[in-house]
């Protein structure tokens, strides 16, 4: 088993034999690989682990990019797809409470975001079941889509106004200072 390449779900041993380490999970007293990589047995500590690339995990202070999934009265649901400075994609559900949208009072989140918009935000709190992000300051929408025809929207000369490049409808957004300058998200 030692130094063998392991696939997700490969049996590594039992909890009677080893203490589960990084890159593993237990089920019914058995230890399995949770990532792909090299199986390593630590005989001194009676532990087993898998060395490989762990999926990226969010940390407070990180800058993230995600898709607006749902707009409610008090919270905007965002699926984080990328972590700035990290390789690969993630798929982590987060939320922006209305008080964390902008530095000024926001009455309706739907006046700041649209479904499918891509936002740049900062992770501000991680707790079981919920990760809070914020678009205050220079954070916000980096790519917006028209609510009517779904084409990309462009910044207007008016504050927080966007105009559709296809149907020319106007709409408001809380956009990032990086709006239009972020690609491949």
C-alpha positions as semicolon CSV with decimal commas, in nm:
position;residue;x (nm);y (nm);z (nm)
1;X;0,000;0,000;0,000
2;X;0,281;0,240;0,084
3;X;0,378;0,472;-0,205
4;X;0,104;0,322;-0,425
5;X;-0,105;0,568;-0,622
6;X;-0,452;0,586;-0,470
7;X;-0,779;0,687;-0,628
8;X;-1,069;0,849;-0,444
9;X;-1,253;0,576;-0,254
10;X;-0,961;0,329;-0,238
11;X;-0,947;0,135;0,090
12;X;-0,638;0,226;0,295
13;X;-0,701;0,028;0,612
14;X;-0,919;0,024;0,922
15;X;-0,940;0,249;1,225
16;X;-0,812;-0,044;1,434
17;X;-0,488;-0,038;1,232
18;X;-0,434;0,333;1,168
19;X;-0,533;0,685;1,262
20;X;-0,683;0,856;0,955
21;X;-0,469;1,144;0,828
22;X;-0,492;1,412;0,559
23;X;-0,652;1,310;0,234
24;X;-0,866;1,039;0,398
25;X;-1,214;0,981;0,534
26;X;-1,368;0,705;0,745
27;X;-1,685;0,509;0,693
28;X;-1,801;0,206;0,894
29;X;-1,460;0,173;1,060
30;X;-1,269;0,172;0,731
31;X;-1,031;0,441;0,606
32;X;-1,059;0,552;0,242
33;X;-0,871;0,795;0,017
34;X;-1,057;1,125;-0,026
35;X;-0,812;1,257;-0,287
36;X;-0,594;1,109;-0,560
37;X;-0,228;1,073;-0,469
38;X;0,039;0,863;-0,305
39;X;-0,063;0,644;-0,009
40;X;0,170;0,695;0,289
41;X;0,186;0,487;0,607
42;X;0,338;0,657;0,913
43;X;0,436;0,350;1,118
44;X;0,570;0,554;1,409
45;X;0,235;0,729;1,464
46;X;0,021;0,442;1,330
47;X;-0,137;0,679;1,079
48;X;-0,223;0,663;0,712
49;X;-0,260;0,956;0,473
50;X;-0,274;1,036;0,103
51;X;-0,033;1,295;-0,036
52;X;-0,178;1,476;-0,331
53;X;-0,347;1,799;-0,425
54;X;-0,611;1,885;-0,172
55;X;-0,908;2,083;-0,296
56;X;-0,872;2,452;-0,216
57;X;-1,048;2,565;0,100
58;X;-1,169;2,913;0,173
59;X;-1,004;3,125;0,442
60;X;-1,107;3,459;0,589
61;X;-0,948;3,742;0,391
62;X;-0,927;3,558;0,058
63;X;-1,056;3,723;-0,259
64;X;-1,300;3,504;-0,453
65;X;-1,501;3,506;-0,775
66;X;-1,845;3,352;-0,804
67;X;-2,183;3,341;-0,977
68;X;-2,494;3,504;-0,829
69;X;-2,734;3,214;-0,778
70;X;-3,027;3,363;-0,587
71;X;-3,144;3,704;-0,467
72;X;-3,343;3,731;-0,143
73;X;-3,450;4,028;0,067
74;X;-3,162;3,985;0,314
75;X;-2,897;3,776;0,139
76;X;-2,750;3,713;-0,205
77;X;-2,648;3,349;-0,267
78;X;-2,319;3,315;-0,457
79;X;-2,146;2,998;-0,576
80;X;-1,772;3,064;-0,551
81;X;-1,593;2,923;-0,856
82;X;-1,238;3,061;-0,817
83;X;-1,007;3,174;-0,539
84;X;-0,768;3,450;-0,641
85;X;-0,413;3,315;-0,641
86;X;-0,519;2,948;-0,623
87;X;-0,511;2,699;-0,908
88;X;-0,818;2,514;-1,022
89;X;-1,186;2,569;-0,969
90;X;-1,400;2,526;-0,659
91;X;-1,775;2,502;-0,609
92;X;-1,858;2,652;-0,269
93;X;-2,191;2,806;-0,167
94;X;-2,156;3,144;0,008
95;X;-2,374;3,442;0,091
96;X;-2,359;3,820;0,092
97;X;-2,581;3,968;0,363
98;X;-2,746;4,294;0,259
99;X;-2,531;4,483;0,513
100;X;-2,215;4,355;0,338
101;X;-2,309;4,459;-0,018
102;X;-2,193;4,821;-0,011
103;X;-2,058;5,086;0,222
104;X;-2,391;5,270;0,202
105;X;-2,740;5,141;0,290
106;X;-2,886;4,897;0,034
107;X;-3,262;4,849;0,042
108;X;-3,293;4,586;-0,232
109;X;-3,014;4,343;-0,323
110;X;-3,169;4,300;-0,669
111;X;-3,080;4,664;-0,741
112;X;-2,711;4,574;-0,696
113;X;-2,688;4,228;-0,857
114;X;-2,856;4,017;-1,124
115;X;-2,888;3,640;-1,150
116;X;-2,582;3,494;-1,321
117;X;-2,365;3,801;-1,261
118;X;-2,004;3,725;-1,172
119;X;-1,886;3,896;-0,854
120;X;-1,550;3,960;-0,694
121;X;-1,576;3,947;-0,315
122;X;-1,378;3,900;0,005
123;X;-1,435;3,616;0,253
124;X;-1,523;3,778;0,588
125;X;-1,658;3,495;0,805
126;X;-1,657;3,115;0,797
127;X;-1,895;2,924;1,021
128;X;-2,057;2,580;0,998
129;X;-2,317;2,584;0,723
130;X;-2,246;2,936;0,597
131;X;-1,959;3,134;0,451
132;X;-2,006;3,511;0,445
133;X;-1,849;3,722;0,173
134;X;-1,854;4,098;0,118
135;X;-1,860;4,328;-0,184
136;X;-1,801;4,647;0,017
137;X;-1,537;4,888;-0,108
138;X;-1,382;4,808;-0,445
139;X;-1,545;4,465;-0,470
140;X;-1,863;4,390;-0,664
141;X;-1,982;4,271;-1,004
142;X;-1,703;4,208;-1,257
143;X;-1,931;4,079;-1,532
144;X;-2,303;4,154;-1,559
145;X;-2,571;4,010;-1,783
146;X;-2,893;4,174;-1,901
147;X;-3,201;4,059;-1,708
148;X;-3,401;4,051;-2,033
149;X;-3,181;3,914;-2,312
150;X;-2,882;3,777;-2,108
151;X;-2,619;3,961;-2,316
152;X;-2,319;4,119;-2,145
153;X;-2,374;4,465;-2,000
154;X;-2,134;4,760;-2,024
155;X;-2,070;5,036;-1,770
156;X;-2,256;5,359;-1,834
157;X;-2,132;5,710;-1,758
158;X;-2,398;5,730;-1,485
159;X;-2,306;5,604;-1,136
160;X;-2,383;5,231;-1,088
161;X;-2,565;5,221;-1,424
162;X;-2,515;4,953;-1,686
163;X;-2,643;4,933;-2,042
164;X;-2,702;4,614;-2,239
165;X;-2,481;4,581;-2,546
166;X;-2,768;4,408;-2,729
167;X;-3,110;4,549;-2,631
168;X;-2,981;4,877;-2,481
169;X;-3,184;4,841;-2,161
170;X;-3,039;5,014;-1,856
171;X;-2,997;4,857;-1,513
172;X;-2,810;4,922;-1,188
173;X;-2,528;4,716;-1,037
174;X;-2,276;4,744;-0,754
175;X;-1,975;4,689;-0,978
176;X;-1,614;4,628;-0,887
177;X;-1,336;4,866;-0,984
178;X;-1,219;4,570;-1,198
179;X;-1,543;4,555;-1,401
180;X;-1,465;4,448;-1,756
181;X;-1,099;4,375;-1,677
182;X;-1,139;4,023;-1,537
183;X;-1,148;3,734;-1,783
184;X;-1,139;3,354;-1,769
185;X;-1,344;3,319;-1,455
